[in-house]
Amino acid sequence: MSEITETDSPVSVPAERNWVHLFRQSSPYINAHRGKTMVLALSGEAFEHDNFVNILHDIALLNSLGVRLVLVYGARPQIDRCLAQANITSGFHYNLRITQEEAMPYVLQAVGGLRGFLEARLSTGIVNSPMYGAGIRVVGGNVVLARPVGVLGGVDLCYTGKVRRVDTDMLQGLLAGGSIVLVSSVGYSLTGEAFNLSYEDVAASVAVALKAEKLVMFSDQLGVVSTEDGLIREVSVVQSDQLLAQDVLADECRNLLSLAASACKQGVIRSHIISYVRDGALLEELFTRDGIGTLVTDDNYEQIRSACIEDIGGILELLHPLEELGILVRRSRELLETEIENFTVDERDGSIIGCAALYVYAEEKVGELACFAVTQSYRRSGRGDMLLTAIEKKAKARGMRQLFVLTTQTEHWFRERGFEPASTDDLPQGKKITYNQQRKSKVFVKKLS
Ligand code: ARG
């Protein structure tokens, strides 16, 4: 048997272009998404963009990873062109096309054309293409039952329709076979007619009917962009309602956000609004913790909360690098287990990205802020402030008058937040005994008003 030598330890992957690292980081999401149902909504405009071929490759990859996919597509610019060629002008009313009887064959022509195009492209399998070996099956049919919108404000919208019902049994059957299901913006009625629907409406209805894990809508923007705050990365359904009530979103954003939020209210777990322009947006949104577009959700994607015993692994992982650097004092798993109720954590999509502890010196009514850490990649993002606020609140609730902290390297951060320099004499009795003279940590105190 050979002795273990230096060279037996793993050689680390260079930091630049760290593909191995990135691929590993996405594995929790590969596991999470497998077997889940996702409804993707693509506008007719998306088909015409150069990036569309990349989107199809990424859809193929999702299919290979075992995601159950429904692809809902629109065809507005294509319908416009077909109508223009036939010299038919169609008016709009309340943002809906008025689909006259003579226009309907051209709607079917445009929508059918796109179906053929999609089926062809998803069949790609040539060597050197990312779809080599994918062997994708594409299916579809009369999934959406429609009814006419009828007369709105005195105007008959004719063959413009609304979703009446989605045949979920049929969809589930098709998805169970591992196929990608294509659903167009045309719905059928019991009278045997076809109706022209809004694809966004179809996508949201299908996602709700299937109780899908995700509804992903593609936009020409990076996501939901507000005139005040730029790209919004995460928004709860409650915040969505507030945003929609203000005048800060462009029409298209407003429409997508309102459908995304309403789908979440009706049981879709997460809705995403992402770009069809940016290469790889779909993969980045689905397989990284922070995504790249806008996430709409009713669950707690990120929350600051009291720690529980299940968090210990995550806390240890967070603290370890800082202990190695000597920034924090080493704590064993056993010690953490006994002290876990002192901890507050910042949990983001299942990972602990920050923590802080409060130790109470009841006699002096003084609290110690300790073990204060935020993961490297989330520093300077305001998370430290959120944790500090949570600890101050907890300390006040427990009747503390002041908070102190011992630090060797981050004195400025604390001073900027109202901590004043103090001396070891100011420490509570219990802390004086355990104060480590060698670390020479500085003491800072903040009065809690
Ligand atoms: N990848 C995760 C998901 O698919 C998280 C995405 C987060 N996105 C965001 N815009 N914050 O659910």
Boltz pocket constraint, residues with backbone or C-beta under 6 A from the ligand:
constraints:
  - pocket:
      binder: B
      contacts: [[A, 29], [A, 232], [A, 233], [A, 234], [A, 270], [A, 284], [A, 285], [A, 286], [A, 287], [A, 288], [A, 289], [A, 290], [A, 291], [A, 292], [A, 293], [A, 294], [A, 295], [A, 349]]
      max_distance: 6.0
